[in-house]
Amino acid sequence: MKESVINDILQNVSTLPLDEQDFIVQTISRRMHEVRRNEIAERAKEAEYNYNTGNVTSGTVNDLMKKL
């Protein structure tokens, strides 16, 4: 997104009453948390799949470094 667009959005938001600005902040925060939760859930599914199919390696840091 272009910086000018972001500045326009911020300028428009700053003209709103504080309670509406707070609502926007909370809404964006909730949406971001939901996106992150979904990303973590997808990574967990991927990790579980890799574990169940044997596509994982375990050992000490030294063991893993030797394999590299």
N, CA, C and O atoms as a GROMACS GRO file, in nm:
protein
  272
    1MET      N    1   0.085  -0.117   0.000
    1MET     CA    2   0.000   0.000   0.000
    1MET      C    3   0.090   0.124   0.000
    1MET      O    4   0.192   0.128   0.069
    2LYS      N    5   0.052   0.220  -0.075
    2LYS     CA    6   0.131   0.341  -0.085
    2LYS      C    7   0.122   0.422   0.045
    2LYS      O    8   0.020   0.423   0.113
    3GLU      N    9   0.233   0.488   0.076
    3GLU     CA   10   0.239   0.569   0.198
    3GLU      C   11   0.132   0.677   0.200
    3GLU      O   12   0.076   0.707   0.305
    4SER      N   13   0.103   0.735   0.084
    4SER     CA   14   0.002   0.841   0.078
    4SER      C   15  -0.137   0.787   0.112
    4SER      O   16  -0.217   0.856   0.175
    5VAL      N   17  -0.165   0.664   0.071
    5VAL     CA   18  -0.294   0.602   0.103
    5VAL      C   19  -0.304   0.581   0.254
    5VAL      O   20  -0.408   0.608   0.314
    6ILE      N   21  -0.197   0.531   0.313
    6ILE     CA   22  -0.196   0.509   0.458
    6ILE      C   23  -0.214   0.641   0.531
    6ILE      O   24  -0.290   0.650   0.627
    7ASN      N   25  -0.144   0.743   0.486
    7ASN     CA   26  -0.158   0.876   0.549
    7ASN      C   27  -0.300   0.928   0.536
    7ASN      O   28  -0.353   0.988   0.630
    8ASP      N   29  -0.363   0.906   0.421
    8ASP     CA   30  -0.502   0.949   0.403
    8ASP      C   31  -0.595   0.876   0.499
    8ASP      O   32  -0.683   0.937   0.560
    9ILE      N   33  -0.574   0.746   0.512
    9ILE     CA   34  -0.656   0.667   0.604
    9ILE      C   35  -0.639   0.717   0.747
    9ILE      O   36  -0.737   0.738   0.818
   10LEU      N   37  -0.513   0.737   0.788
   10LEU     CA   38  -0.487   0.784   0.924
   10LEU      C   39  -0.546   0.922   0.947
   10LEU      O   40  -0.600   0.950   1.055
   11GLN      N   41  -0.538   1.008   0.848
   11GLN     CA   42  -0.595   1.142   0.859
   11GLN      C   43  -0.746   1.133   0.876
   11GLN      O   44  -0.804   1.201   0.961
   12ASN      N   45  -0.811   1.049   0.795
   12ASN     CA   46  -0.956   1.032   0.806
   12ASN      C   47  -0.997   0.976   0.941
   12ASN      O   48  -1.096   1.019   1.000
   13VAL      N   49  -0.921   0.880   0.990
   13VAL     CA   50  -0.953   0.819   1.120
   13VAL      C   51  -0.937   0.922   1.231
   13VAL      O   52  -1.016   0.926   1.325
   14SER      N   53  -0.835   1.006   1.219
   14SER     CA   54  -0.811   1.104   1.325
   14SER      C   55  -0.923   1.207   1.338
   14SER      O   56  -0.932   1.275   1.440
   15THR      N   57  -1.008   1.220   1.236
   15THR     CA   58  -1.119   1.314   1.243
   15THR      C   59  -1.240   1.254   1.315
   15THR      O   60  -1.335   1.326   1.349
   16LEU      N   61  -1.238   1.124   1.338
   16LEU     CA   62  -1.350   1.058   1.405
   16LEU      C   63  -1.345   1.081   1.555
   16LEU      O   64  -1.240   1.110   1.610
   17PRO      N   65  -1.459   1.067   1.621
   17PRO     CA   66  -1.460   1.074   1.767
   17PRO      C   67  -1.373   0.961   1.826
   17PRO      O   68  -1.354   0.857   1.762
   18LEU      N   69  -1.322   0.982   1.945
   18LEU     CA   70  -1.232   0.885   2.006
   18LEU      C   71  -1.292   0.746   2.020
   18LEU      O   72  -1.222   0.646   2.001
   19ASP      N   73  -1.420   0.738   2.053
   19ASP     CA   74  -1.480   0.606   2.068
   19ASP      C   75  -1.483   0.530   1.936
   19ASP      O   76  -1.467   0.407   1.934
   20GLU      N   77  -1.502   0.600   1.826
   20GLU     CA   78  -1.500   0.535   1.695
   20GLU      C   79  -1.357   0.497   1.655
   20GLU      O   80  -1.335   0.392   1.594
   21GLN      N   81  -1.261   0.582   1.689
   21GLN     CA   82  -1.121   0.548   1.664
   21GLN      C   83  -1.083   0.423   1.743
   21GLN      O   84  -1.015   0.334   1.692
   22ASP      N   85  -1.127   0.417   1.869
   22ASP     CA   86  -1.100   0.300   1.952
   22ASP      C   87  -1.163   0.175   1.894
   22ASP      O   88  -1.102   0.068   1.895
   23PHE      N   89  -1.285   0.188   1.842
   23PHE     CA   90  -1.353   0.074   1.778
   23PHE      C   91  -1.272   0.023   1.659
   23PHE      O   92  -1.258  -0.098   1.641
   24ILE      N   93  -1.219   0.115   1.579
   24ILE     CA   94  -1.138   0.076   1.463
   24ILE      C   95  -1.013   0.004   1.508
   24ILE      O   96  -0.977  -0.100   1.452
   25VAL      N   97  -0.946   0.057   1.608
   25VAL     CA   98  -0.824  -0.007   1.660
   25VAL      C   99  -0.854  -0.147   1.711
   25VAL      O  100  -0.781  -0.240   1.679
   26GLN      N  101  -0.959  -0.162   1.788
   26GLN     CA  102  -0.995  -0.294   1.841
   26GLN      C  103  -1.032  -0.390   1.730
   26GLN      O  104  -0.994  -0.507   1.734
   27THR      N  105  -1.105  -0.344   1.631
   27THR     CA  106  -1.146  -0.429   1.520
   27THR      C  107  -1.026  -0.478   1.440
   27THR      O  108  -1.015  -0.596   1.408
   28ILE      N  109  -0.935  -0.387   1.409
   28ILE     CA  110  -0.815  -0.426   1.334
   28ILE      C  111  -0.731  -0.522   1.416
   28ILE      O  112  -0.677  -0.619   1.363
   29SER      N  113  -0.718  -0.495   1.546
   29SER     CA  114  -0.641  -0.583   1.634
   29SER      C  115  -0.700  -0.723   1.636
   29SER      O  116  -0.628  -0.822   1.626
   30ARG      N  117  -0.832  -0.732   1.650
   30ARG     CA  118  -0.898  -0.864   1.651
   30ARG      C  119  -0.876  -0.938   1.520
   30ARG      O  120  -0.851  -1.058   1.519
   31ARG      N  121  -0.887  -0.867   1.411
   31ARG     CA  122  -0.866  -0.928   1.279
   31ARG      C  123  -0.723  -0.979   1.264
   31ARG      O  124  -0.701  -1.088   1.212
   32MET      N  125  -0.627  -0.901   1.310
   32MET     CA  126  -0.487  -0.944   1.302
   32MET      C  127  -0.462  -1.066   1.389
   32MET      O  128  -0.390  -1.158   1.348
   33HIS      N  129  -0.520  -1.067   1.508
   33HIS     CA  130  -0.505  -1.184   1.595
   33HIS      C  131  -0.566  -1.309   1.531
   33HIS      O  132  -0.510  -1.418   1.540
   34GLU      N  133  -0.680  -1.291   1.467
   34GLU     CA  134  -0.745  -1.404   1.400
   34GLU      C  135  -0.658  -1.458   1.287
   34GLU      O  136  -0.646  -1.579   1.271
   35VAL      N  137  -0.600  -1.370   1.209
   35VAL     CA  138  -0.511  -1.412   1.100
   35VAL      C  139  -0.392  -1.488   1.157
   35VAL      O  140  -0.355  -1.594   1.106
   36ARG      N  141  -0.332  -1.435   1.262
   36ARG     CA  142  -0.218  -1.503   1.325
   36ARG      C  143  -0.258  -1.638   1.381
   36ARG      O  144  -0.184  -1.736   1.366
   37ARG      N  145  -0.376  -1.644   1.445
   37ARG     CA  146  -0.424  -1.773   1.498
   37ARG      C  147  -0.439  -1.875   1.386
   37ARG      O  148  -0.400  -1.991   1.401
   38ASN      N  149  -0.494  -1.831   1.274
   38ASN     CA  150  -0.511  -1.922   1.160
   38ASN      C  151  -0.376  -1.967   1.105
   38ASN      O  152  -0.360  -2.083   1.069
   39GLU      N  153  -0.280  -1.876   1.099
   39GLU     CA  154  -0.146  -1.913   1.053
   39GLU      C  155  -0.082  -2.016   1.146
   39GLU      O  156  -0.021  -2.113   1.100
   40ILE      N  157  -0.096  -1.995   1.276
   40ILE     CA  158  -0.041  -2.090   1.374
   40ILE      C  159  -0.110  -2.226   1.361
   40ILE      O  160  -0.045  -2.330   1.368
   41ALA      N  161  -0.242  -2.224   1.342
   41ALA     CA  162  -0.316  -2.350   1.327
   41ALA      C  163  -0.270  -2.425   1.203
   41ALA      O  164  -0.254  -2.547   1.206
   42GLU      N  165  -0.248  -2.353   1.094
   42GLU     CA  166  -0.199  -2.418   0.971
   42GLU      C  167  -0.061  -2.477   0.992
   42GLU      O  168  -0.033  -2.589   0.947
   43ARG      N  169   0.027  -2.404   1.060
   43ARG     CA  170   0.162  -2.455   1.088
   43ARG      C  171   0.154  -2.579   1.178
   43ARG      O  172   0.231  -2.673   1.160
   44ALA      N  173   0.062  -2.579   1.273
   44ALA     CA  174   0.045  -2.693   1.361
   44ALA      C  175  -0.002  -2.815   1.282
   44ALA      O  176   0.046  -2.926   1.305
   45LYS      N  177  -0.095  -2.795   1.190
   45LYS     CA  178  -0.141  -2.906   1.105
   45LYS      C  179  -0.026  -2.960   1.021
   45LYS      O  180  -0.011  -3.082   1.008
   46GLU      N  181   0.053  -2.870   0.966
   46GLU     CA  182   0.167  -2.911   0.885
   46GLU      C  183   0.269  -2.988   0.970
   46GLU      O  184   0.322  -3.090   0.926
   47ALA      N  185   0.295  -2.939   1.089
   47ALA     CA  186   0.390  -3.006   1.178
   47ALA      C  187   0.338  -3.143   1.219
   47ALA      O  188   0.415  -3.240   1.224
   48GLU      N  189   0.209  -3.153   1.248
   48GLU     CA  190   0.150  -3.282   1.286
   48GLU      C  191   0.158  -3.380   1.169
   48GLU      O  192   0.190  -3.498   1.188
   49TYR      N  193   0.130  -3.332   1.049
   49TYR     CA  194   0.140  -3.416   0.931
   49TYR      C  195   0.283  -3.467   0.914
   49TYR      O  196   0.305  -3.586   0.892
   50ASN      N  197   0.380  -3.377   0.923
   50ASN     CA  198   0.520  -3.416   0.910
   50ASN      C  199   0.560  -3.516   1.017
   50ASN      O  200   0.634  -3.611   0.989
   51TYR      N  201   0.513  -3.496   1.138
   51TYR     CA  202   0.543  -3.590   1.246
   51TYR      C  203   0.482  -3.727   1.216
   51TYR      O  204   0.549  -3.830   1.230
   52ASN      N  205   0.356  -3.728   1.176
   52ASN     CA  206   0.286  -3.855   1.149
   52ASN      C  207   0.343  -3.930   1.030
   52ASN      O  208   0.335  -4.053   1.024
   53THR      N  209   0.400  -3.859   0.935
   53THR     CA  210   0.458  -3.924   0.817
   53THR      C  211   0.608  -3.949   0.831
   53THR      O  212   0.673  -3.998   0.739
   54GLY      N  213   0.662  -3.916   0.948
   54GLY     CA  214   0.804  -3.943   0.972
   54GLY      C  215   0.899  -3.844   0.909
   54GLY      O  216   1.018  -3.872   0.896
   55ASN      N  217   0.849  -3.730   0.869
   55ASN     CA  218   0.933  -3.628   0.807
   55ASN      C  219   0.990  -3.530   0.909
   55ASN      O  220   0.989  -3.409   0.887
   56VAL      N  221   1.039  -3.582   1.019
   56VAL     CA  222   1.098  -3.498   1.123
   56VAL      C  223   1.233  -3.556   1.163
   56VAL      O  224   1.259  -3.675   1.145
   57THR      N  225   1.316  -3.471   1.218
   57THR     CA  226   1.445  -3.513   1.268
   57THR      C  227   1.454  -3.468   1.412
   57THR      O  228   1.411  -3.358   1.447
   58SER      N  229   1.510  -3.552   1.495
   58SER     CA  230   1.529  -3.511   1.634
   58SER      C  231   1.673  -3.536   1.674
   58SER      O  232   1.744  -3.615   1.612
   59GLY      N  233   1.714  -3.469   1.776
   59GLY     CA  234   1.849  -3.482   1.827
   59GLY      C  235   1.894  -3.354   1.893
   59GLY      O  236   1.817  -3.259   1.906
   60THR      N  237   2.018  -3.353   1.933
   60THR     CA  238   2.073  -3.233   1.994
   60THR      C  239   2.108  -3.134   1.884
   60THR      O  240   2.106  -3.168   1.766
   61VAL      N  241   2.139  -3.014   1.924
   61VAL     CA  242   2.182  -2.913   1.827
   61VAL      C  243   2.307  -2.963   1.753
   61VAL      O  244   2.318  -2.947   1.632
   62ASN      N  245   2.399  -3.024   1.827
   62ASN     CA  246   2.521  -3.075   1.765
   62ASN      C  247   2.488  -3.183   1.661
   62ASN      O  248   2.547  -3.186   1.553
   63ASP      N  249   2.393  -3.272   1.694
   63ASP     CA  250   2.352  -3.375   1.599
   63ASP      C  251   2.296  -3.313   1.471
   63ASP      O  252   2.332  -3.354   1.360
   64LEU      N  253   2.210  -3.215   1.488
   64LEU     CA  254   2.150  -3.150   1.372
   64LEU      C  255   2.254  -3.074   1.289
   64LEU      O  256   2.247  -3.074   1.166
   65MET      N  257   2.349  -3.010   1.356
   65MET     CA  258   2.453  -2.936   1.284
   65MET      C  259   2.542  -3.031   1.205
   65MET      O  260   2.585  -2.996   1.095
   66LYS      N  261   2.569  -3.150   1.258
   66LYS     CA  262   2.651  -3.248   1.186
   66LYS      C  263   2.580  -3.293   1.059
   66LYS      O  264   2.646  -3.318   0.957
   67LYS      N  265   2.446  -3.305   1.062
   67LYS     CA  266   2.370  -3.347   0.945
   67LYS      C  267   2.369  -3.242   0.836
   67LYS      O  268   2.352  -3.272   0.718
   68LEU      N  269   2.389  -3.116   0.877
   68LEU     CA  270   2.390  -3.009   0.778
   68LEU      C  271   2.519  -3.014   0.701
   68LEU      O  272   2.541  -2.932   0.612
   0.00000   0.00000   0.00000
